[in-house]
């Protein structure tokens, strides 16, 4: 038979089936008896691994392996340290890696998880599976040995909270910050399993029974005894036999269970570096978290690196007693539940993959295995068509698309930068009937094939630029023309700078133009660290060159709209100038017609940037040019819409406000949409009477933003004694002052640590300011002002004589600088003096380069921004001596934290900024 040189997929699969049927028996059997078990295992690619399971000890990992549907061998990628030996397998459609940290504790777990993340970049989520110490609370929560504890989010927690083991050793029990929530798909799967449990059709029992067939994993015959906290273990005994013989023993009476099957408990998992084995310590650490169900020592480290679900089998009660024999059964119960979750997840929901992709991958693996078998048997392989075939050559996208996703995952995105992000979901769009002329002008510009590349919308504060930008983005998304959007926002993490602007836009463009994916993937492969390069290089490799190359395909032209809002809120003026220059070059990028919509205040650096461009490259429009009748009409519609909602919510009279009062209000607000919005925010505050608020505002001859703020602030002092007013003003400045100047918004918890005030006081001071400061219900979410003008008003020299709420900006910078230094010194010294017993940020000396893990948000902030606050302090030069002494002692600790939470360019930039201060060159800091 003549073999064709090229094979179709159908012909290839037919030949495989024909060959398998015709092969002699010794070939079908594959491997001779002398081959080892490892040699018989199928190979799988690191790219096919989508799940990671972390176990602390070997019997936990063995329990997981015992419920695998199939085992594999795999050669991990060479990226990352070669410190770990892994196991591989499959449950359902999911291929997974099983990893064990080198030691117990969250720090070692974080190092192991980070390595897994590097070597298996397609891992989507993880499980921590093993044993844990139950927190009994009968009869409210009847946790028994062998039961299963699942960490799921609640109203006041994300499912995992890390406790401060250092303070535990010092007999001071303080709970620490929270970890990330489990992925939504795992939470949903757990809820579905909860339904199965209620309907008595959960597969957990059958899976657990299979694991229990392995020696040592059967349910212990020893009694499950819960002793009262006052009765401690008789230390001479290895188990509780002597305890049972003691006349002093005290049992907690519990209702006998009718079944020995594990019960699944869902709630809060407390994770840390220490094993809790004392009932008194257990109760103290649990204090304030009544829904805590379990202690464990791995999850807080893993979830910092990979989103994970915590699954723990209960093997003791975190007391002094030794419940011997329950560890392996508890591990088996946890492993069984982990498998039920994976089986519950539909393979079609897997990100970046599908059943076809896996089927082709498995077929490819099987064909390669047959080819290897033939070769080992000494049979010529010239006719075997699979020898040099790679999955992407099949012509199906399932496998190759996953590879592209792996590469693109190296492109970091700025969180919440898109116009439709979760953080901005409550922001407004233009109401129907408003901005009609301007929106039509923008649409005409987009559809004009010979039009200019950039539309620059500028306007003073409060004129509605961001609202228009959101409306433009939404409009063209509905028309499937929106390529990307990036909304800058000062003091909002990655949205406050340009370092992730082009990588974020590139990731979004791939969704709109999938044909860009292989081009950008290639650029990322050739430059794995592209996101750390200069803006010019990022722009060239991620946007300009890919669009040019796409233009060479000769396909039909396509117009894409890119919306970039609030360019003036980018922290670097130099970056702003460069961004405008680079974006103007996209007009020459081939068959794709980009339309860049920019908005900003008319700040000098931006005006200078456009003055250097050729006039035919951009079109600009100033909102100040909009005629007053149009502005008045739009503000009138906005006020009518908002006031109608307020009247409905507060059951106000239908004729309120009178038409005369309403027209006066419109006149006072023009031309500022922000004034109208701020006024409506004040009306919505539940503690104020809307009718009284309106009356106060209408008494002002003009209504500016500061006249919006003054009534709100003055109400705080109304009816208070002078001493109370002085105390309130001092606390207001110490709480609100930092919020206004922080480079990244922090939560109430972090603000409490950074300012030295209690969370209770911070909430009390912010309680009457919700109309001007965004205060989330969740204490772990950031607090921030609703509009930048609040900062301008409270820091303005004019306000110093106008209001006692005036805040000295430079003095606030000085105070934050001092607090940052205190926090860093305390943390670094504690880590240095007590490294084994601290779950404060610790140096991982085994990692080779030393890193701090589990850093709190406030410590991250202090390390990243103390230089910024120092430079903006009134006494920055005077403080240098103090900080040089700090750096001489803690320079490497500081750099180790920065190495974990930011890139090296950030460290260099901070050192250069320090050197810019007068007299720096004469100081004796050896690292400067």
C-alpha positions in Angstrom: 0.0 0.0 0.0 1.4 3.4 -1.0 1.3 5.8 1.9 0.5 9.5 1.0 3.0 12.1 2.2 0.3 14.2 3.9 -2.4 12.9 6.1 -5.8 14.4 6.9 -7.1 14.0 10.4 -9.7 11.5 9.4 -7.1 9.4 7.5 -4.7 9.5 10.4 -7.3 8.4 13.0 -8.5 5.6 10.6 -5.0 4.4 10.3 -4.5 4.4 14.1 -7.6 2.3 14.6 -6.7 0.0 11.8 -3.1 -0.3 13.1 -4.2 -1.1 16.7 -6.6 -3.8 15.4 -3.9 -5.4 13.2 -1.0 -5.1 15.6 0.2 -8.4 17.1 -0.8 -9.2 20.7 2.6 -8.3 22.1 2.4 -4.8 20.6 -1.1 -4.2 21.8 0.0 -5.1 25.3 2.6 -2.4 24.8 5.3 -2.9 27.4 6.9 -6.1 28.5 6.6 -7.3 32.1 10.0 -6.1 33.0 9.1 -2.5 32.5 8.4 -0.5 35.6 5.1 1.1 36.6 6.4 4.6 35.9 7.3 3.5 32.3 3.7 2.3 31.8 2.2 5.6 32.7 1.1 7.9 29.9 2.9 11.2 29.5 1.2 14.5 29.6 2.3 18.0 28.8 2.7 20.7 31.6 0.4 22.8 29.4 -2.5 20.4 30.0 -2.4 20.8 33.8 -5.3 23.0 34.9 -5.7 22.1 38.5 -3.2 22.0 41.4 -3.8 20.1 44.7 -1.6 21.0 47.7 -1.1 18.5 50.5 1.0 18.9 53.6 2.1 15.3 54.2 2.5 12.1 52.3 -0.6 10.3 53.5 -2.7 13.3 52.4 -1.2 13.1 48.9 -1.6 9.4 48.8 -5.3 9.8 49.6 -5.7 12.1 46.6 -3.8 9.8 44.3 -6.0 6.9 45.4 -9.1 8.6 43.9 -7.5 9.6 40.5 -9.2 8.3 37.4 -5.8 8.0 35.7 -2.1 8.8 36.5 0.4 10.4 34.2 4.0 11.3 34.1 5.1 14.8 33.2 8.2 16.8 32.7 7.6 20.3 34.2 8.8 23.4 32.4 12.3 24.5 33.4 10.9 27.9 34.7 11.3 28.3 38.4 13.3 26.4 41.0 13.6 22.6 40.8 12.8 22.0 44.4 9.7 19.7 44.1 8.8 16.3 42.9 5.2 16.2 41.7 2.5 13.6 41.0 0.1 13.9 38.1 -3.3 12.5 37.2 -6.8 13.1 36.0 -10.1 13.4 37.6 -13.0 13.7 35.1 -11.8 16.0 32.3 -9.3 17.8 34.6 -5.6 17.0 34.5 -3.9 17.9 37.8 -0.7 18.2 39.7 -0.3 17.1 43.3 2.4 19.1 45.2 3.8 19.0 48.7 5.5 22.0 50.3 8.9 21.2 51.8 7.7 22.1 55.3 4.4 23.0 57.0 3.4 26.6 57.3 2.0 29.3 55.0 5.4 30.6 53.9 6.6 27.3 52.5 3.2 26.7 51.0 3.3 30.1 49.2 6.8 29.3 47.8 5.6 25.9 46.6 2.4 27.5 45.0 4.5 30.2 43.3 6.7 27.5 41.8 3.7 25.5 40.6 2.3 28.6 39.1 5.5 29.1 37.1 6.0 25.5 36.0 2.4 24.9 35.1 1.2 28.3 33.8 -2.2 27.0 32.7 -3.3 26.1 36.3 -6.6 27.9 36.8 -7.4 27.1 40.4 -6.2 24.9 43.3 -7.3 22.9 46.2 -5.6 22.5 49.6 -6.6 19.0 50.7 -5.7 17.3 53.9 -6.4 17.3 57.6 -7.4 20.1 59.9 -8.3 20.8 63.5 -12.0 21.2 64.0 -13.5 24.0 66.1 -16.5 22.4 67.9 -19.4 24.4 69.1 -22.2 22.0 70.0 -25.1 22.0 69.5 -24.9 25.0 67.2 -22.2 23.4 65.1 -21.7 19.7 65.7 -18.3 19.0 64.2 -17.1 15.5 64.6 -13.8 13.7 63.8 -13.8 12.6 60.1 -16.2 15.4 59.1 -15.2 17.7 56.2 -14.6 21.5 56.5 -14.9 23.7 53.4 -13.8 27.3 53.4 -16.5 29.3 51.7 -17.1 33.1 51.8 -19.6 34.5 54.2 -21.1 38.0 54.9 -18.0 39.1 56.8 -15.2 37.0 55.5 -13.8 35.5 52.2 -13.6 31.9 53.5 -10.0 32.1 54.8 -8.6 34.4 57.5 -4.9 34.2 58.5 -4.2 34.4 62.2 -1.1 36.0 63.7 1.0 33.1 64.9 3.7 35.4 66.3 1.3 37.0 68.7 0.0 33.6 69.5 3.5 32.6 70.8 3.6 35.8 72.9 0.1 35.0 74.2 -1.4 37.9 72.4 -4.1 36.6 70.0 -4.9 38.9 67.1 -6.5 37.9 63.9 -4.8 39.1 60.7 -6.0 40.2 57.2 -8.0 38.1 54.8 -7.0 36.0 51.9 -8.6 35.9 48.5 -12.0 34.3 47.9 -12.2 30.9 46.1 -12.9 31.0 42.4 -16.7 31.4 41.6 -16.8 28.1 39.7 -15.6 26.2 42.9 -18.1 28.1 45.1 -20.9 27.2 42.6 -19.8 23.6 42.5 -19.9 23.4 46.3 -23.4 24.8 46.4 -24.5 22.3 43.8 -23.1 19.5 46.0 -24.9 20.9 49.0 -28.1 20.5 47.0 -27.1 16.9 46.2 -26.5 16.3 49.9 -30.0 17.5 50.8 -31.5 15.2 48.2 -29.3 12.3 49.3 -27.7 11.8 46.0 -24.1 13.0 46.7 -21.4 10.7 45.3 -19.2 11.4 48.3 -20.0 8.1 50.1 -19.1 5.9 47.1 -15.8 7.8 46.4 -14.8 7.6 50.1 -15.6 3.9 50.2 -13.2 3.3 47.3 -10.4 5.2 49.1 -11.1 3.3 52.3 -10.1 0.0 50.6 -6.5 1.1 50.8 -4.8 -0.1 54.1 -4.8 2.5 56.8 -7.6 4.7 55.4 -10.5 2.9 56.9 -12.6 4.6 59.5 -11.0 4.2 63.0 -12.7 2.0 65.5 -11.6 4.3 68.4 -14.3 6.5 69.9 -14.8 10.1 68.9 -14.6 11.9 72.3 -14.9 15.6 72.9 -13.6 16.6 76.3 -14.5 19.8 78.1 -12.0 22.6 77.8 -11.1 22.4 81.5 -9.9 18.8 81.2 -6.4 18.6 79.7 -4.6 15.6 78.3 -2.7 13.3 80.7 0.7 14.0 79.2 2.3 10.7 80.1 0.1 8.8 77.7 0.5 8.7 73.9 -3.2 8.4 73.4 -6.3 9.1 75.5 -6.5 5.7 77.2 -5.3 7.2 80.5 -7.6 10.2 80.0 -10.6 7.8 79.9 -9.4 6.1 83.1 -9.1 9.4 85.0 -11.7 10.3 87.6 -11.4 13.9 86.5 -12.4 13.4 82.9 -15.3 15.5 81.6 -17.0 14.7 78.3 -19.1 17.0 76.2 -22.5 15.3 75.8 -23.4 15.1 72.2 -26.4 13.4 70.4 -25.2 10.1 68.8 -25.2 10.1 65.1 -27.1 7.4 63.2 -24.5 7.3 60.4 -20.8 7.2 60.3 -20.7 9.1 57.0 -18.8 12.4 57.2 -20.9 15.6 57.5 -19.8 18.6 55.4 -19.4 21.9 57.2 -19.0 25.2 55.4 -17.7 28.4 56.9 -14.5 30.2 57.8 -11.1 28.5 57.8 -8.4 30.0 60.1 -5.0 29.5 58.5 -1.5 30.1 60.0 2.0 28.8 60.6 1.3 27.1 63.9 -0.5 23.9 65.0 -3.1 24.8 67.6 -3.3 22.1 70.3 -4.7 23.9 73.3 -8.4 24.6 73.9 -7.7 27.9 75.6 -5.7 29.1 72.6 -8.3 27.8 70.2 -11.0 29.9 71.8 -8.9 33.0 71.9 -7.9 32.8 68.3 -11.5 32.1 67.3 -12.8 35.1 69.2 -14.7 37.4 67.0 -15.2 34.8 64.3 -18.0 32.6 65.6 -18.4 31.0 62.2 -14.9 29.6 62.2 -14.9 25.8 61.7 -11.3 24.7 61.3 -7.6 25.5 61.8 -5.0 24.6 59.2 -1.5 25.6 58.1 -1.3 25.8 54.3 -4.2 27.6 52.6 -3.2 31.2 53.4 0.1 30.7 51.6 -1.4 29.0 48.6 -4.3 31.4 48.0 -1.9 34.3 47.8 -0.5 32.7 44.6 -3.4 30.6 43.1 -7.2 31.0 43.8 -8.1 27.9 45.8 -10.8 26.0 47.7 -9.8 24.7 51.2 -11.0 21.2 51.9 -10.0 19.7 55.3 -10.9 16.5 57.0 -11.2 16.9 60.8 -8.7 14.8 62.7 -8.7 16.5 66.1 -10.4 19.3 68.1 -7.4 21.7 68.4 -7.0 20.7 72.1 -4.4 18.9 74.2 -5.9 15.4 73.6 -4.4 13.0 71.1 -7.1 11.5 68.8 -4.8 8.9 67.3 -5.8 7.0 64.1 -8.1 9.7 62.6 -5.5 11.4 60.4 -5.7 9.1 57.4 -9.4 8.7 57.4 -9.8 12.5 57.6 -7.4 12.9 54.7 -9.5 10.3 52.7 -12.7 12.2 53.4 -11.1 15.5 52.2 -9.7 13.8 49.1 -13.1 12.3 48.3 -14.8 15.7 48.6 -12.2 17.3 46.3 -13.0 14.7 43.7 -16.8 15.3 44.0 -16.1 19.0 43.3 -14.0 18.3 40.2 -16.6 15.9 38.9 -19.3 18.5 39.4 -17.5 21.1 37.3 -18.6 20.7 33.7 -15.6 20.4 31.4 -17.2 22.7 28.9 -16.9 25.5 31.5 -13.2 25.2 31.6 -11.5 28.5 30.6 -9.6 28.2 27.4 -10.4 24.6 26.7 -13.1 22.2 25.7 -13.8 18.5 25.3 -12.6 18.5 21.7 -9.2 20.0 22.8 -8.8 17.4 25.4 -9.9 14.6 23.1 -7.4 15.6 20.5 -4.7 15.9 23.1 -5.4 12.4 24.4 -5.5 11.0 20.9 -2.2 12.6 20.2 -0.7 11.2 23.4 -2.0 7.7 22.6 -0.7 7.7 19.0 2.7 8.9 20.3 2.7 6.1 22.8 2.0 3.5 20.1 4.8 4.9 18.0 7.2 4.7 21.0 6.1 1.1 21.5 6.8 0.2 17.9 10.2 1.8 18.0 11.1 -0.1 21.2 10.1 -3.3 19.5 12.6 -2.6 16.7 10.0 -2.2 14.0 10.6 0.4 11.3 8.7 3.6 11.9 9.0 5.2 8.5 5.4 4.6 7.8 4.1 5.9 11.2 2.5 9.3 10.6 2.4 10.6 14.1 6.2 10.8 14.8 6.7 14.4 14.1 3.1 15.6 14.4 2.2 18.3 17.0 -1.3 19.0 18.2 -1.5 22.4 16.6 -0.9 20.9 13.2 -4.3 19.2 13.4 -6.0 22.4 12.3 -8.2 22.4 15.4 -8.0 25.4 17.7 -8.6 23.6 21.0 -5.0 22.7 21.8 -3.2 25.6 20.2 -5.6 28.2 21.7 -4.7 27.0 25.2 -1.0 27.5 24.4 -1.7 31.0 23.3 -3.6 31.6 26.5 -0.6 30.5 28.5 1.6 33.1 26.7 -0.9 35.9 27.0 -1.3 35.2 30.7 2.1 36.8 31.1 0.5 40.1 30.1 -0.7 41.7 33.3 -3.9 43.7 33.2 -4.7 46.7 35.3 -7.6 45.7 37.6 -10.9 47.5 37.1 -9.5 49.7 34.3 -12.2 48.7 31.8 -15.3 50.9 31.6 -17.6 48.1 32.6 -15.5 46.9 35.6 -17.0 45.7 38.8 -15.5 48.7 40.7 -17.2 51.2 38.4 -20.5 49.3 37.9 -22.5 52.0 39.7 -21.1 54.9 37.7 -23.5 56.7 35.4 -24.0 57.1 31.7 -25.4 59.9 29.7 -29.2 60.0 30.2 -31.3 59.7 27.0 -31.7 63.1 25.5 -28.5 64.5 26.8 -25.2 65.3 25.0 -27.0 64.5 21.7 -24.9 66.9 19.5 -21.5 65.8 21.0 -22.3 62.1 20.8 -23.3 62.5 17.2 -20.1 64.3 16.5 -18.1 61.5 18.0 -20.0 58.9 16.0 -19.4 60.8 12.8 -15.7 60.9 13.6 -15.6 57.1 14.1 -17.3 56.3 10.8 -15.3 58.8 8.7 -12.8 56.5 6.9 -10.5 59.5 6.2 -11.0 60.8 9.7 -8.3 61.6 12.2 -6.9 58.9 14.5 -7.6 60.7 17.8 -10.6 62.5 19.2 -9.5 64.5 22.3 -12.3 65.6 24.6 -11.2 68.1 27.2 -13.1 69.9 29.9 -12.8 71.5 33.3 -13.5 69.5 36.5 -17.1 68.4 36.9 -18.1 68.8 33.2 -19.0 65.2 32.7 -16.0 63.9 30.8 -15.9 60.4 32.4 -19.7 60.0 31.9 -19.3 60.8 28.2 -16.4 58.4 28.0 -18.4 55.6 29.6 -21.3 56.3 27.2 -19.0 56.2 24.2 -17.5 52.9 25.3 -20.9 51.3 25.9 -22.3 52.6 22.6 -19.5 51.1 20.5 -19.4 47.9 22.5 -23.1 47.4 21.6 -22.1 47.9 17.9 -19.2 45.4 18.4 -16.6 48.0 17.6 -15.1 48.6 21.0 -11.5 47.3 21.0 -10.4 48.3 24.5 -11.0 50.8 27.3 -8.8 52.1 30.0 -10.1 54.5 32.7 -7.2 56.2 34.6 -8.0 57.0 38.3 -5.6 58.6 40.7 -4.6 56.6 43.8 -6.3 53.5 42.4 -3.4 51.1 42.1 -2.5 50.2 38.5 -5.1 52.6 37.2 -3.1 55.5 38.6 -0.1 54.9 36.3 0.7 53.9 32.7 2.9 50.8 33.4 0.1 48.4 32.4 -1.8 50.6 29.9 -0.6 48.9 26.7 -0.6 45.3 28.1 -4.2 45.9 29.3 -5.3 47.3 25.9 -3.5 44.4 24.1 -5.4 41.8 26.2 -8.7 43.4 25.4 -7.9 43.8 21.7 -7.4 40.0 21.4 -11.0 39.5 22.5 -12.3 41.8 19.8 -9.7 40.7 17.1 -8.9 37.0 17.8 -6.6 37.0 14.7 -4.2 39.2 16.7 -3.7 36.4 19.3 -0.9 34.4 17.5 0.9 37.7 16.6 0.9 39.0 20.2 1.6 35.5 21.5 4.8 35.5 19.4 5.8 38.9 20.8 5.3 37.7 24.3 7.3 34.5 23.7 10.2 36.4 22.3 10.0 39.0 25.2 8.6 37.2 28.3 9.2 40.3 30.4 7.7 42.8 27.9 5.3 44.2 30.6 8.3 45.5 32.5 9.8 47.3 29.5 9.5 51.0 28.5 6.2 52.3 27.3 7.7 52.8 23.8 8.8 49.2 23.6 5.5 47.9 24.9 3.6 50.0 22.4 5.7 48.8 19.5 5.6 45.1 20.3 2.1 44.8 21.7 0.1 47.2 19.6 1.8 48.9 16.6 3.7 45.9 15.2 0.9 43.4 15.6 -1.6 45.7 13.9 0.8 46.3 11.0 1.4 42.6 10.6 -2.3 42.0 10.7 -2.7 44.5 7.9 -0.5 42.4 5.7 -3.1 39.6 5.7 -5.1 41.5 3.1 -8.4 41.0 4.9 -11.2 43.6 4.8 -10.7 46.8 6.8 -12.2 47.0 10.3 -12.6 50.0 12.6 -11.9 49.6 16.3 -12.5 52.2 19.0 -10.2 52.5 22.0 -11.4 54.7 24.8 -8.9 56.2 27.3 -10.4 58.3 30.0 -8.9 60.8 32.6 -5.5 60.9 31.1 -4.7 63.8 33.5 -5.0 61.3 36.4 -1.9 59.4 35.2 0.7 60.0 37.8 3.6 60.9 35.4 3.4 63.9 33.1 6.2 62.5 31.1 4.3 59.3 30.5 1.2 61.3 29.4 3.2 63.2 26.8 4.7 59.9 25.5 1.3 58.1 25.4 -0.2 60.9 23.2 2.8 60.7 20.9 2.7 56.9 20.6 -1.1 56.7 20.0 -0.9 59.2 17.2 1.2 56.7 15.3 -1.6 54.1 15.1 -3.2 55.9 12.2 -0.6 54.2 10.0 -1.2 50.6 11.2 -2.6 48.9 8.1 -6.1 47.7 7.3 -7.3 48.1 10.9 -8.6 51.6 11.4 -8.1 52.6 15.0 -10.1 55.4 16.6 -8.6 56.6 19.9 -11.0 58.5 22.1 -9.1 60.4 24.8 -10.5 62.6 27.6 -8.9 64.7 30.3 -8.8 68.1 32.0 -6.9 70.6 29.9 -3.7 70.4 32.0 -0.5 71.9 30.7 1.4 68.7 29.9 -1.5 67.3 27.9 -2.0 70.6 26.0 1.8 70.6 25.2 1.6 67.0 23.9 -1.1 67.9 21.4 0.6 71.1 20.4 3.5 68.9 19.1 1.3 66.8 16.9 0.5 67.5 13.3 -3.0 68.9 13.1 -4.4 66.2 10.8 -3.6 63.5 13.4 -6.2 64.5 15.9 -9.5 66.3 16.5 -10.3 68.0 19.7 -13.3 69.3 21.4 -13.6 71.4 24.6 -16.7 70.9 26.7 -16.4 74.6 27.6 -17.5 75.3 24.0 -20.9 73.7 24.5 -23.5 76.4 24.5 -25.0 77.3 27.9 -28.6 76.4 26.9 -27.4 72.9 26.0 -25.6 72.5 29.3 -28.5 73.8 31.2 -30.9 71.4 29.4 -28.7 68.4 30.2 -28.2 69.3 33.8 -31.9 69.9 34.1 -32.6 66.3 32.8 -30.0 64.9 35.2 -31.6 66.6 38.2 -35.1 65.7 37.3 -34.1 62.0 36.9 -32.2 61.9 40.2 -34.8 63.9 42.2 -37.6 61.6 40.9 -35.7 58.6 42.3 -35.1 60.4 45.6 -38.8 61.4 45.9 -39.9 57.8 45.3 -37.4 56.4 47.9 -38.4 58.9 50.6 -42.1 59.2 49.9 -41.9 62.9 49.3 -44.7 65.0 47.9 -45.2 64.8 44.2 -45.0 68.6 43.9 -41.6 68.8 45.6 -39.5 70.7 44.8 -41.5 73.6 43.4 -40.8 74.5 39.8 -39.3 77.8 41.0 -36.9 76.0 43.4 -36.0 73.5 40.8 -35.1 76.1 38.2 -33.0 78.0 40.8 -31.2 74.8 41.6 -30.5 74.2 37.9 -29.1 77.7 37.6 -26.8 77.3 40.6 -25.4 74.0 39.3 -24.6 75.1 35.7 -22.1 74.4 34.2 -20.9 71.7 36.6 -22.5 68.2 36.3 -20.4 67.3 39.3 -22.2 69.9 41.4 -25.5 68.5 40.4 -24.3 64.9 41.2 -22.8 65.9 44.5 -26.0 67.7 45.5 -28.1 64.6 44.7 -25.7 62.4 46.6 -26.3 64.7 49.7 -30.1 64.4 49.2 -29.8 60.6 49.3 -28.1 60.5 52.7 -30.6 58.9 55.0 -29.6 61.0 58.0 -30.6 64.3 56.4 -34.1 65.6 55.5 -34.0 66.2 51.7 -36.4 69.2 52.0 -34.1 70.8 54.6 -31.0 70.1 52.6 -32.5 71.8 49.5 -33.5 74.8 51.5 -30.0 75.3 52.8 -28.4 75.0 49.3 -30.9 77.4 47.8 -29.8 80.1 50.3 -26.4 80.2 48.6 -26.0 82.9 46.0 -23.9 80.4 43.9 -23.4 76.7 44.1 -19.9 75.5 43.6 -18.3 72.3 44.7 -16.9 73.8 47.9 -20.4 75.1 48.7 -21.6 71.5 48.4 -18.9 70.3 50.8 -19.3 73.0 53.5 -22.9 72.3 54.5 -22.0 68.6 54.8 -19.0 69.3 56.9 -20.5 72.0 59.1 -23.4 69.6 60.1 -20.8 67.5 61.9 -20.1 70.4 64.3 -23.6 71.5 64.8 -24.8 71.4 68.4 -21.5 70.2 69.8 -19.5 71.7 72.7 -16.3 73.4 71.9 -14.2 70.6 73.4 -16.1 68.1 71.3 -15.6 70.2 68.2 -11.9 70.3 68.7 -11.7 66.5 69.2 -13.8 65.9 66.2 -11.8 68.2 64.0 -8.5 66.6 65.1 -9.9 63.1 64.4 -11.4 64.2 61.1 -8.0 65.5 59.9 -6.2 62.4 61.1 -8.6 60.0 59.4 -9.7 61.9 56.2 -6.3 63.5 55.6 -4.6 60.3 54.8 -7.5 59.1 52.6 -7.1 62.1 50.4 -3.4 61.7 49.7 -2.8 58.0 49.7 -1.4 56.7 46.4 -3.6 53.7 46.6 -6.9 53.4 48.4 -6.8 51.2 51.5 -9.5 49.4 53.5 -10.7 50.4 57.0 -8.6 47.7 58.4 -5.4 48.9 56.8 -6.3 52.5 57.6 -6.6 51.6 61.2 -3.1 50.2 61.3 -1.5 52.9 59.2 -3.1 55.8 61.1 -3.1 54.3 64.6 -6.8 54.8 65.1 -9.3 52.0 65.8 -11.6 50.7 63.1 -14.5 51.8 65.2 -13.4 55.4 65.3 -12.6 55.5 61.6 -16.1 54.2 60.8 -17.6 56.7 63.2 -15.8 59.7 61.6 -16.7 58.5 58.1 -20.3 57.7 59.0 -21.7 61.1 58.1 -19.5 61.6 55.0 -20.9 59.0 52.7 -22.1 61.6 50.2 -18.5 62.7 49.6 -16.4 59.6 50.6 -17.0 56.1 49.4 -17.1 53.8 52.4 -17.8 50.2 51.5 -19.8 47.9 53.8 -17.0 45.4 53.7 -14.1 46.4 55.8 -11.6 44.8 53.5 -12.6 47.0 50.5 -10.9 50.4 49.9 -12.2 53.7 51.1 -11.8 56.7 48.7 -13.2 60.1 48.0 -16.0 60.2 45.4 -14.4 63.2 43.6 -10.9 64.6 43.5 -12.3 68.1 44.2 -12.7 67.2 47.8 -9.0 67.0 48.1 -8.5 70.3 46.3 -11.1 72.0 48.5 -9.7 70.8 51.9 -6.0 71.5 50.8 -6.6 74.8 49.2 -5.1 77.9 50.9 -8.4 79.7 50.3 -10.2 77.1 52.5 -7.9 77.7 55.4 -9.7 80.9 56.3 -13.1 79.5 55.2 -13.4 76.3 57.3 -11.8 74.7 60.3 -11.8 71.4 58.3 -8.8 72.6 56.3 -6.1 70.0 56.2 -2.3 70.8 56.0 -1.3 68.5 53.1 2.4 68.6 53.9 1.9 67.8 57.5 -0.3 64.9 56.6 2.5 63.6 54.4 4.9 63.9 57.3 2.6 61.9 59.6 2.1 59.1 57.1 5.8 59.0 56.5 6.4 58.5 60.2 3.7 55.8 60.4 5.1 54.0 57.4 8.6 53.9 59.0 7.2 52.6 62.3 5.2 49.9 60.6 8.2 48.7 58.5 10.6 48.8 61.4 8.3 46.9 63.7 7.6 44.2 61.0 11.2 43.8 60.0 12.5 43.6 63.6 9.8 41.1 64.6 10.7 39.0 61.5 14.4 39.2 62.4 14.0 38.3 66.1 11.3 35.6 65.7 11.6 34.1 62.2 10.3 30.6 63.0 7.2 31.6 64.9 5.8 34.5 62.9 3.3 34.7 60.1 4.2 38.3 59.7 6.1 38.8 56.4 9.0 36.4 56.6 12.2 35.8 54.7 12.1 32.5 52.8 15.8 31.7 53.1 15.5 28.4 51.3 14.2 30.1 48.1 17.7 31.2 47.2 17.1 34.9 47.0 15.1 35.6 50.1 11.6 36.9 49.8 8.8 38.2 52.0 5.6 36.3 51.8 2.1 37.1 53.2 2.7 40.8 53.3 -0.3 42.8 54.6 -1.8 45.6 52.4 -0.6 48.2 54.8 2.9 46.9 54.8 2.9 46.7 51.0 1.7 50.3 50.9 4.4 51.5 53.4 7.2 49.8 51.5 6.0 51.1 48.1 5.1 54.7 49.0 7.0 56.0 52.0 9.5 57.7 49.6 6.6 59.5 47.9 5.3 60.8 51.2 8.7 61.7 52.4 9.4 63.8 49.3 6.1 65.6 49.8 6.6 66.3 53.5 7.4 69.8 54.8 10.5 68.5 56.5 11.7 65.9 54.0 15.4 66.9 54.3 15.3 66.9 58.1 13.9 63.4 58.1 16.7 62.0 55.8 19.1 61.2 58.7 16.4 59.1 60.4 15.6 57.2 57.2 19.2 56.6 56.3 19.6 54.9 59.7 16.5 52.9 58.9 17.9 51.9 55.5 21.3 51.0 56.9 19.6 48.4 59.1 16.7 47.3 57.0 17.6 48.0 53.4 17.6 44.4 52.3 14.3 43.7 54.2 12.7 46.6 52.3 14.0 45.4 49.0 12.9 41.9 49.6 9.3 43.0 50.1 9.4 45.2 47.0 10.8 42.3 45.0 7.7 40.4 45.8 5.1 43.1 45.3 6.5 45.1 42.4 9.2 45.1 39.7 12.8 46.1 39.9 12.2 49.4 38.1 10.1 50.5 41.0 13.0 50.0 43.4 15.4 51.9 41.2 13.0 54.7 40.8 12.5 55.1 44.5 16.2 55.2 45.2 16.7 57.8 42.5 14.0 59.9 44.0 15.6 59.7 47.4 18.9 60.9 45.8 17.1 63.9 44.3 16.6 65.4 47.8 19.1 68.1 48.8 22.3 66.9 50.6 21.6 63.2 49.8 25.0 62.8 48.2 26.7 63.7 51.4 25.0 61.1 53.5 26.6 57.9 54.5 24.0 55.3 53.5 26.1 52.5 51.8 23.2 51.5 49.6 22.4 54.9 48.1 
